[in-house]
Amino acid sequence: MQKVIMTKGPDGNHVETAVDPPVSLEVTGNWRVTQKIDDHNVTYMRVNFPVSQVGRYKTVTVIVIILLVIALLLSTVLGVCACRMKK
């Protein structure tokens, strides 16, 4: 239930207005005042999700590169063995 809603004041700015009795969200809508654009940081957060994943992404990237190198070496060795068996 909404006990306070935002309305436009006489000077054009948004003002909190008390609602009595409280109204449901379906009546007032789900919105908020638009924030000014500046250089503030915006962080997306989920439940049980660490904010910084930089270390994890670097680790995954290194593991993928190592697996790719192993796959290329293995395919080269198998290719050489296949060519030698045909002779």
Secondary structure, 3 states (H helix, E strand, C coil): CEEEEEEECCCCCEEEEEEEEEECHHHHCCCCCCCCCCCCCCCCCCCCCCCCCHHHHHHHHHHHHHHHHHHHHHHHHHHHHHHHHHC
